[in-house]
Amino acid sequence: MKNPLAPAWLTPPSDLNAVDQKIWPRTARRNQHGELTVGGVAVSDLIRNYGSPLYVVDQEDFEARLLSTKRAFSDAANKIGTTSKLYYASKALLTTDVVRWVNEAGLAVDVSTQGELAVAIAAGMPGERIGLHGNNKSLVEIGRAIAYGVGAIVIDSEIEIERIASVAGAQDKIQPVRLRVNSGVHAHTHEHLATAREDQKFGVALSDVPDLVAKIRSHSHLRFLGLHSHIGSQIFVVDGFLAAAERLLDVHAQLLAGGEVPELNLGGGFGISYTKADHPLAIAEMATRIAKAVADKCSALGIAVPKLAFEPGRVISGPAGITLYSVGTIKDVSVSESGAGATRKYVSVDGGMSDNARPALYQAEYSALIASRVSSATPALSRVVGKHCESGDIVVRHEYLPSDVAVNDILAVAATGAYCFSLSSNYNFLTRPAMVAVKSGNSSLLIRAETEQDLLSRDAGYQGGRAE
């Protein structure tokens, strides 16, 4: 029976133990003991070896998504007589090992800060396969990027034209650049995830593009590659990409009169399934429809089809990651809904908004299951919450879990491979969890767990002996 507190999209599952392959990593399954395994490794072994909470990345899934996403855009581009270049959006999930996987798959990597650039360099990513973003790039960041030979810097405002040109000139290098355009396309996504609205911090207005490109071309140390657009994140439909491409190609055609415009970068933001209610368009279908729209528009304008670039992140790392927690306290809370009484089970775990800020930031929904065992109990509408001193510290807002969920059960949350580790914090002085990769029955450490000593080591009072 459906709990009246449940949202319309959530219905009691027929099998509380099922592992939905639409949501969970491709190697996730129950073993003969009913325990969840990922990459052939049991969750209890992972917790025993690395602690709880724990970020887990299905390396096989991640690597397969790199290749399938690359193939989808390459095939789509080939069909319209051009080529494609894919930049993995490192802000989704970044470690040196992740960059090595990206490099081995033949993708480029997109960074937006000096720290992200440092990780890419430390991992050995070739400079020509790095793109630098950011709306407020410092001279130090620009200088380091140019010195390393990054393949593209995205100009986000007029002031950056002179800034990048001066640094390139000082190093006697010619730096390839793109110009980020605020297309005005409103993507179908959360308000805070839409990045092409007129009233926001990224990009320049379409009407300003011709003058700004003329300024770029006036500098002998800059080489103009083309226009860049990013309409948002967690996008399920193709319409916004098609509208942005149409608008950018109109300006692209005008710019050809003043010189070459070899590329068009349409960004990323491709969505994934966090719950059974999510139905994103398959990435291959997205790529095909975007490419066809570009080809049709170029034909109408009478221009050659440019090289296409994209920046997928979440669609690669998101589904490959899960987070494991240990259940602490459990309480049933009675709530009156439309005059009728109902109960919601609150399941507290040993992490929370410090390891997954997305529910608090975006009211993001997630899926969860008991991973350490199977259960034949009835489903109970549950809310998985963290241990932070915040009522908004919610990990999974709406889920049906077994009514016999118990202290010390291992609880797994799906699709946490994107923007969970990246947005993690030390709120309430919780230490950040370890991150491990699993593949072919083995686990390997990607990021070690923080310790209390790590937190204290940055405290000047503690270091100086003024605190005990």
Long-range contacts (C-beta under 8 A, 24 or more apart in sequence): 3-342, 3-343, 3-344, 3-381, 4-337, 4-338, 4-340, 4-342, 5-335, 5-337, 5-342, 5-344, 5-381, 6-381, 6-398, 6-400, 7-398, 9-275, 9-276, 9-277, 10-275, 10-277, 10-398, 10-399, 10-400, 12-379, 12-400, 13-379, 13-400, 16-369, 16-370, 16-375, 16-377, 16-379, 16-400, 16-401, 16-402, 17-369, 17-370, 17-374, 17-375, 19-369, 20-276, 20-367, 22-273, 22-276, 23-273, 23-274, 23-275, 23-276, 23-319, 23-367, 23-414, 23-415, 24-319, 24-322, 24-414, 24-415, 25-58, 25-61, 25-319, 25-320, 25-321, 25-322, 25-414, 26-58, 26-60, 26-61, 26-64, 27-58, 27-60, 27-61, 27-438, 28-58, 28-322, 30-374, 33-373, 34-373, 34-374, 35-371, 35-372, 35-373, 36-369, 36-371, 36-372, 36-410, 36-412, 38-322, 38-438, 39-437, 39-438, 39-439, 39-440, 39-441, 39-442, 39-443, 40-438, 40-439, 40-440, 40-441, 40-442, 41-438, 41-441, 41-442, 41-443, 43-324, 43-371, 43-372, 43-410, 43-412, 44-372, 44-410, 45-443, 46-324, 46-436, 46-438, 46-443, 47-324, 47-326, 47-410, 49-443, 50-434, 50-436, 50-443, 50-445, 50-449, 51-433, 51-434, 51-449, 52-324, 52-325, 52-326, 52-350, 52-351, 52-410, 52-433, 53-323, 53-324, 53-325, 53-326, 53-349, 53-350, 53-351, 53-355, 53-433, 54-323, 54-324, 54-433, 54-434, 54-435, 54-436, 55-321, 55-322, 55-323, 55-355, 55-416, 55-420, 55-421, 55-433, 55-434, 55-435, 55-436, 55-447, 56-321, 56-322, 56-323, 56-324, 56-435, 56-436, 56-437, 56-438, 57-93, 57-317, 57-320, 57-321, 57-417, 57-435, 57-436, 57-437, 57-438, 57-446, 58-320, 58-321, 58-322, 58-437, 58-438, 58-439, 59-101, 59-320, 59-437, 59-438, 59-439, 60-439, 60-440, 61-319, 61-320, 62-98, 62-101, 62-316, 62-317, 62-320, 62-417, 62-437, 63-101, 63-104, 63-105, 65-315, 65-316, 65-317, 65-319, 65-320, 66-101, 66-102, 66-105, 66-107, 66-316, 67-105, 68-283, 68-284, 69-283, 69-312, 69-315, 69-316, 70-105, 70-106, 70-107, 72-283, 72-284, 72-286, 72-287, 72-288, 73-287, 73-291, 73-308, 73-310, 75-284, 75-287, 75-288, 76-284, 76-287, 76-288, 76-290, 76-291, 76-292, 77-291, 77-307, 77-308, 79-288, 79-291, 79-292, 80-291, 80-292, 80-294, 80-295, 80-305, 81-295, 81-305, 82-305, 82-306, 82-307, 82-308, 83-307, 83-308, 84-307, 84-308, 84-309, 84-310, 85-263, 85-307, 85-308, 85-309, 85-310, 86-309, 86-310, 86-311, 86-312, 87-131, 87-309, 87-310, 87-311, 88-311, 88-312, 88-313, 88-316, 89-268, 89-311, 89-312, 89-313, 89-314, 90-116, 90-119, 90-120, 90-313, 91-116, 91-313, 91-419, 91-422, 92-313, 92-314, 92-316, 92-317, 92-318, 92-417, 92-418, 92-419, 92-422, 93-313, 93-317, 93-321, 93-417, 93-418, 93-419, 93-421, 93-422, 94-119, 94-422, 95-119, 95-435, 95-446, 95-447, 96-122, 96-123, 97-123, 97-437, 97-444, 97-446, 98-123, 98-317, 98-446, 99-123, 99-124, 99-125, 100-124, 103-129, 108-151, 110-311, 110-313, 113-141, 114-138, 114-140, 114-141, 114-144, 117-141, 117-144, 117-145, 117-148, 117-150, 121-148, 127-151, 131-178, 131-311, 133-180, 135-201, 135-202, 137-163, 139-163, 139-167, 142-167, 143-167, 143-170, 143-171, 146-171, 146-173, 146-175, 147-171, 149-173, 151-176, 152-176, 152-177, 152-178, 152-225, 153-177, 153-178, 154-178, 154-179, 154-180, 154-228, 155-179, 155-180, 155-212, 155-216, 156-180, 156-202, 156-203, 156-204, 157-204, 158-204, 158-208, 158-212, 158-215, 161-212, 161-215, 161-216, 161-219, 161-222, 164-222, 165-219, 165-221, 165-222, 168-219, 168-221, 168-222, 169-219, 169-220, 169-221, 172-221, 173-221, 174-220, 174-221, 174-222, 174-223, 175-221, 175-222, 175-223, 176-222, 176-223, 176-224, 176-225, 177-216, 177-222, 177-223, 177-224, 177-225, 178-224, 178-225, 178-226, 178-227, 178-228, 178-263, 178-265, 179-204, 179-209, 179-212, 179-213, 179-216, 179-224, 179-226, 179-227, 179-228, 180-204, 180-227, 180-228, 180-229, 180-230, 181-205, 181-206, 181-209, 181-227, 181-228, 181-229, 181-248, 181-251, 182-206, 183-229, 183-231, 183-243, 183-244, 183-247, 183-248, 184-247, 185-229, 185-231, 185-240, 185-243, 185-244, 185-247, 186-231, 186-240, 187-231, 187-232, 187-235, 187-240, 187-269, 188-235, 188-236, 188-237, 188-239, 188-240, 189-232, 189-233, 189-234, 189-235, 189-269, 189-271, 190-234, 190-362, 190-363, 192-361, 192-362, 193-232, 193-233, 193-234, 193-269, 193-362, 194-231, 194-232, 195-230, 195-231, 195-232, 195-233, 195-269, 196-229, 196-230, 196-231, 196-232, 196-240, 196-244, 202-230, 203-228, 203-229, 203-230, 206-247, 206-248, 206-251, 209-251, 209-255, 210-251, 210-254, 210-255, 213-255, 213-258, 214-258, 217-258, 217-259, 224-259, 224-260, 224-261, 225-261, 225-262, 225-263, 226-252, 226-261, 226-262, 226-263, 226-264, 226-265, 226-306, 227-251, 227-252, 227-255, 227-261, 227-264, 227-265, 228-265, 228-267, 228-309, 229-265, 229-266, 229-267, 230-267, 230-268, 230-269, 230-311, 231-267, 231-269, 232-269, 233-268, 233-269, 233-271, 233-314, 234-269, 234-271, 234-272, 234-314, 235-269, 235-270, 235-271, 235-280, 236-271, 236-278, 236-279, 236-280, 236-281, 237-281, 238-281, 238-285, 238-286, 238-289, 238-290, 241-266, 241-286, 241-290, 241-293, 242-289, 242-290, 242-293, 245-290, 245-293, 245-294, 245-297, 246-293, 246-297, 249-294, 249-297, 249-298, 249-301, 249-303, 250-301, 252-303, 252-306, 253-301, 253-303, 256-303, 261-306, 262-306, 262-307, 263-306, 263-307, 263-308, 263-309, 264-294, 264-306, 264-307, 264-308, 264-309, 265-308, 265-309, 265-310, 265-311, 266-290, 266-308, 266-309, 266-310, 267-310, 267-311, 268-310, 268-311, 268-312, 268-313, 268-314, 268-315, 269-314, 270-312, 270-314, 270-315, 271-314, 271-315, 272-314, 272-315, 272-318, 272-319, 272-415, 272-418, 273-319, 273-415, 274-364, 274-365, 274-366, 274-367, 274-414, 274-415, 275-365, 275-366, 275-367, 276-367, 277-365, 283-312, 283-315, 313-418, 314-418, 314-419, 317-417, 317-418, 318-415, 318-416, 318-417, 318-418, 318-419, 319-414, 319-415, 319-417, 320-417, 321-415, 321-416, 321-417, 321-418, 321-420, 322-412, 322-413, 322-414, 322-415, 322-416, 322-417, 323-351, 323-355, 323-356, 323-412, 323-413, 323-416, 323-420, 323-433, 324-371, 324-410, 324-411, 324-412, 325-349, 325-350, 325-351, 325-384, 325-395, 325-410, 325-411, 325-412, 325-413, 326-350, 326-408, 326-409, 326-410, 326-411, 327-405, 327-406, 327-407, 327-408, 327-409, 327-410, 327-411, 328-387, 328-407, 329-407, 330-405, 330-406, 330-407, 342-381, 343-380, 343-381, 344-381, 344-382, 344-383, 345-380, 345-381, 345-382, 345-383, 345-401, 345-403, 345-405, 346-382, 346-383, 346-385, 347-382, 347-383, 347-384, 347-385, 347-401, 347-405, 347-411, 348-385, 348-386, 348-387, 349-384, 349-385, 349-386, 349-387, 349-395, 349-411, 350-387, 351-386, 351-387, 351-395, 351-430, 351-433, 352-385, 352-386, 352-387, 352-388, 352-393, 352-395, 352-430, 353-386, 353-388, 353-390, 353-392, 353-393, 353-394, 353-395, 353-427, 354-386, 354-388, 354-424, 354-425, 354-426, 354-427, 354-428, 354-430, 354-432, 355-420, 355-421, 355-424, 355-430, 355-432, 355-433, 356-395, 356-413, 356-416, 356-420, 356-423, 356-424, 357-420, 357-423, 357-424, 357-425, 358-419, 358-420, 358-423, 359-394, 359-395, 359-396, 359-397, 360-390, 360-392, 360-393, 360-394, 361-423, 363-397, 365-396, 365-397, 365-398, 366-395, 366-396, 366-397, 366-399, 366-413, 366-414, 366-415, 366-416, 367-396, 367-399, 367-413, 367-414, 367-415, 368-395, 368-396, 368-399, 368-401, 368-411, 368-412, 368-413, 368-414, 369-401, 369-411, 369-412, 369-414, 370-401, 370-402, 370-405, 370-409, 370-410, 370-411, 370-412, 371-409, 371-410, 371-411, 371-412, 372-409, 372-410, 373-409, 375-402, 375-404, 375-405, 377-402, 377-403, 377-404, 378-402, 378-403, 379-403, 380-405, 384-411, 384-413, 387-428, 387-430, 388-427, 388-428, 388-430, 389-428, 421-447, 426-450, 426-455, 429-455, 431-455
